[in-house]
Amino acid sequence: MMSHDLVRLNVGGIQYTTTKSTLQRYPQSMLGAMFNHGFNGAIATTQDANGSYFIDRDGEIFRHILNFLRSGQLSIPSDFKELELLMTEADFYQIQPLIDAINHLRSQRSQKPEPQQGHLLEVVEIRSGSQATMPTNNARIKTVLSGRKDIIMTLPISDYVAEGSMEKLLQRLDSEFVELQLYGSAGNIRLRFAEYLKNHGWQLVNADMTSSSGYDAKSLISSLIIEHSYRDRWFVPSIADKNRK
């Protein structure tokens, strides 16, 4: 590459070095016209003390302009927040392919669904017992509900918790998130509670089961203890999210 093909730019105080061919990629653009004819005076140019061509525009955003001139592709991060500013600069430089690419990206972004706002609950059931009792009703079962206290308080959990648990929950002013152990005698508590949540607009977003085993060191008779953990995660959209739909 010949040295006379290099062009130094000062855009809003930020220095860039590129080539004439890059700036001339789109001849109908302002930069294309400027560096096709600017040296003959067709478009007025200003140079700084270092001989760089000065353009009084946003220097930070110009790197995206220059990258587009180099590759012909709009390459910006997925969380790019300055699309409107980039459009303003693309319009100033009159780069129509870049304007089209930004409009296409705008259209894609507008079609993406907004993330739902709402609340989560988690119900964990732990079953443990020996090989002889698993997975029968003789296994030891512990079921725990966790989530935001204000959300849990809206549920009919008094039928599922030990006496006095609701009073203790109300007194816990320092805790936004709480855990409660659920109790019950009629059937599987986790499944009964899941039926209630499903019937009242909650959605099961994830369910998994893990297993582990080991020997009980405290037992006089060595026996293999098996533990199954069932974890259900439930989601309900907020009232504002429901109204938006």
Secondary structure per residue as TSV (DSSP state, phi and psi in degrees):
chain	resnum	aa	ss	phi	psi
A	1	M	-	360.0	130.9
A	2	M	-	-76.8	146.0
A	3	S	G	-62.8	-29.0
A	4	H	G	-74.6	-8.3
A	5	D	G	-81.9	-16.8
A	6	L	E	-77.6	144.0
A	7	V	E	-130.0	129.6
A	8	R	E	-102.3	129.2
A	9	L	E	-118.4	144.7
A	10	N	E	-119.2	101.5
A	11	V	E	-106.3	107.7
A	12	G	T	58.1	27.3
A	13	G	T	97.7	-5.5
A	14	I	E	-104.7	131.0
A	15	Q	E	-87.2	137.6
A	16	Y	E	-132.6	147.1
A	17	T	E	-124.7	128.8
A	18	T	E	-148.0	-161.3
A	19	T	E	-123.0	159.5
A	20	K	H	-60.9	-39.7
A	21	S	H	-64.0	-35.0
A	22	T	H	-65.5	-46.6
A	23	L	H	-68.3	-23.8
A	24	Q	T	-94.1	9.4
A	25	R	S	-56.1	-39.5
A	26	Y	S	-117.2	94.0
A	27	P	T	-57.6	-27.9
A	28	Q	T	-79.3	-9.1
A	29	S	S	-77.4	167.4
A	30	M	H	-64.5	-41.2
A	31	L	H	-67.3	-39.1
A	32	G	H	-60.2	-45.5
A	33	A	H	-68.3	-38.2
A	34	M	H	-63.0	-41.4
A	35	F	H	-100.0	1.6
A	36	N	H	-86.2	-40.1
A	37	H	H	-124.3	-9.8
A	38	G	G	-59.6	-32.1
A	39	F	G	-71.4	-16.4
A	40	N	G	-97.4	3.6
A	41	G	T	90.0	5.8
A	42	A	S	-65.5	-36.8
A	43	I	S	-123.8	128.8
A	44	A	-	-66.2	136.6
A	45	T	-	-126.2	151.2
A	46	T	E	-122.3	135.6
A	47	Q	E	-115.2	143.6
A	48	D	-	-83.5	-173.8
A	49	A	T	-64.1	-22.2
A	50	N	T	-93.6	1.5
A	51	G	S	87.2	5.8
A	52	S	-	-79.1	143.7
A	53	Y	E	-74.6	123.4
A	54	F	E	-94.9	129.1
A	55	I	E	-124.8	121.0
A	56	D	-	-84.8	68.5
A	57	R	S	-135.6	-178.6
A	58	D	-	-66.7	115.8
A	59	G	T	-74.0	-35.3
A	60	E	T	-65.9	-45.5
A	61	I	T	-73.7	-17.9
A	62	F	H	-64.2	-24.7
A	63	R	H	-62.3	-31.4
A	64	H	H	-73.2	-34.7
A	65	I	H	-61.9	-47.6
A	66	L	H	-67.3	-39.1
A	67	N	H	-62.9	-36.1
A	68	F	H	-67.7	-39.4
A	69	L	H	-64.5	-31.9
A	70	R	H	-75.0	-41.0
A	71	S	H	-111.1	-20.4
A	72	G	S	76.4	11.2
A	73	Q	S	-127.6	144.8
A	74	L	-	-87.7	107.6
A	75	S	-	-117.9	98.1
A	76	I	-	-132.2	157.7
A	77	P	-	-62.2	153.3
A	78	S	T	-64.1	-25.7
A	79	D	T	-101.8	23.3
A	80	F	-	-59.5	128.0
A	81	K	-	-103.8	-5.7
A	82	E	-	-113.5	41.4
A	83	L	H	-65.1	-36.5
A	84	E	H	-67.4	-39.1
A	85	L	H	-66.0	-40.0
A	86	L	H	-63.3	-38.0
A	87	M	H	-64.4	-41.0
A	88	T	H	-60.5	-42.9
A	89	E	H	-70.7	-39.2
A	90	A	H	-61.3	-38.4
A	91	D	H	-67.5	-39.7
A	92	F	H	-62.4	-45.0
A	93	Y	H	-79.9	-5.5
A	94	Q	T	57.4	46.5
A	95	I	-	-100.3	91.7
A	96	Q	H	-60.9	-42.5
A	97	P	H	-59.7	-34.9
A	98	L	H	-70.1	-39.7
A	99	I	H	-59.4	-43.6
A	100	D	H	-63.2	-40.8
A	101	A	H	-65.6	-38.7
A	102	I	H	-67.1	-42.0
A	103	N	H	-62.6	-37.8
A	104	H	H	-64.5	-42.4
A	105	L	H	-65.5	-39.9
A	106	R	H	-57.0	-45.7
A	107	S	H	-62.1	-42.0
A	108	Q	H	-62.9	-43.7
A	109	R	H	-66.0	-36.3
A	110	S	H	-70.1	-21.7
A	111	Q	H	-85.7	-13.2
A	112	K	S	-73.3	130.9
A	113	P	-	-66.8	142.5
A	114	E	-	-70.3	142.1
A	115	P	-	-63.1	139.1
A	116	Q	-	-70.2	141.9
A	117	Q	-	-102.8	136.6
A	118	G	E	-179.6	-154.2
A	119	H	E	-131.9	150.5
A	120	L	E	-118.1	145.6
A	121	L	E	-130.7	151.5
A	122	E	E	-129.2	131.8
A	123	V	E	-120.0	122.1
A	124	V	E	-119.1	126.9
A	125	E	E	-114.8	125.6
A	126	I	E	-115.2	120.2
A	127	R	E	-111.5	127.6
A	128	S	E	-135.8	146.4
A	129	G	E	175.9	179.1
A	130	S	E	-83.4	173.9
A	131	Q	T	-58.9	-30.3
A	132	A	T	-74.3	-25.8
A	133	T	T	-104.7	-20.9
A	134	M	T	-81.2	138.4
A	135	P	T	-101.8	41.6
A	136	T	S	-75.4	175.9
A	137	N	T	-68.7	-9.5
A	138	N	T	-78.0	-9.2
A	139	A	S	-68.4	151.5
A	140	R	E	-78.4	131.6
A	141	I	E	-125.1	131.6
A	142	K	E	-130.0	126.8
A	143	T	E	-121.3	127.8
A	144	V	E	-125.2	131.4
A	145	L	E	-105.5	132.2
A	146	S	E	-135.2	148.9
A	147	G	E	164.1	-169.6
A	148	R	E	-69.4	136.6
A	149	K	H	-61.1	-42.2
A	150	D	H	-65.9	-29.3
A	151	I	H	-76.5	-43.9
A	152	I	H	-60.6	-34.5
A	153	M	T	-66.5	-17.6
A	154	T	T	-84.6	-7.6
A	155	L	S	-95.7	154.6
A	156	P	-	-80.1	59.1
A	157	I	G	-82.6	-7.7
A	158	S	G	-60.0	-25.3
A	159	D	G	-78.4	-9.3
A	160	Y	T	-119.3	-4.4
A	161	V	S	-116.1	161.4
A	162	A	-	-67.9	155.6
A	163	E	T	-60.1	132.7
A	164	G	T	91.8	-11.1
A	165	S	H	-67.1	-37.4
A	166	M	H	-64.5	-40.8
A	167	E	H	-63.5	-41.8
A	168	K	H	-65.3	-36.2
A	169	L	H	-64.8	-41.5
A	170	L	H	-65.4	-29.1
A	171	Q	H	-82.0	-11.4
A	172	R	-	-84.4	78.4
A	173	L	T	-77.6	-16.8
A	174	D	T	-91.9	-0.5
A	175	S	-	-117.2	122.6
A	176	E	S	-86.1	-35.0
A	177	F	E	-112.0	136.7
A	178	V	E	-134.4	163.0
A	179	E	E	-125.3	138.2
A	180	L	E	-132.1	135.2
A	181	Q	E	-85.1	131.8
A	182	L	E	-98.1	143.3
A	183	Y	-	-127.5	162.5
A	184	G	-	174.0	156.2
A	185	S	S	-114.0	-17.8
A	186	A	S	-99.2	92.4
A	187	G	S	77.0	-173.6
A	188	N	-	-71.1	119.5
A	189	I	H	-65.3	-44.1
A	190	R	H	-59.4	-43.0
A	191	L	H	-71.1	-37.4
A	192	R	H	-65.3	-42.4
A	193	F	H	-67.2	-36.5
A	194	A	H	-62.8	-38.6
A	195	E	H	-62.9	-40.7
A	196	Y	H	-63.7	-48.5
A	197	L	H	-60.0	-43.6
A	198	K	H	-62.1	-38.9
A	199	N	H	-74.6	-10.2
A	200	H	T	-119.8	31.6
A	201	G	T	90.3	0.1
A	202	W	-	-80.9	148.0
A	203	Q	E	-117.2	132.2
A	204	L	E	-78.5	112.5
A	205	V	E	-99.6	-19.1
A	206	N	E	-161.4	138.4
A	207	A	E	-144.0	130.1
A	208	D	E	-145.6	162.2
A	209	M	E	-134.3	133.1
A	210	T	E	-124.2	154.0
A	211	S	E	-130.5	149.0
A	212	S	E	-148.4	162.3
A	213	S	E	-150.0	158.1
A	214	G	E	-175.7	170.9
A	215	Y	E	-97.1	140.3
A	216	D	-	-80.4	109.0
A	217	A	T	-69.9	-22.7
A	218	K	T	-83.3	-15.7
A	219	S	-	-78.6	139.4
A	220	L	S	-67.2	-32.3
A	221	I	S	-106.2	119.9
A	222	S	-	-65.0	120.7
A	223	S	-	-140.1	145.6
A	224	L	E	-79.7	123.8
A	225	I	E	-100.5	128.7
A	226	I	E	-110.3	139.2
A	227	E	E	-129.2	125.9
A	228	H	E	-111.2	131.7
A	229	S	E	-117.7	123.3
A	230	Y	E	-108.6	123.5
A	231	R	E	-122.2	118.1
A	232	D	E	-114.4	132.6
A	233	R	E	-116.1	127.5
A	234	W	E	-117.4	146.8
A	235	F	E	-133.3	140.0
A	236	V	E	-131.7	130.6
A	237	P	E	-64.4	148.3
A	238	S	-	-70.4	163.6
A	239	I	H	-61.3	-40.6
A	240	A	H	-62.9	-37.8
A	241	D	H	-68.3	-39.1
A	242	K	H	-64.0	-41.8
A	243	N	H	-66.2	-34.3
A	244	R	H	-65.2	-31.7
A	245	K	-	-74.5	360.0
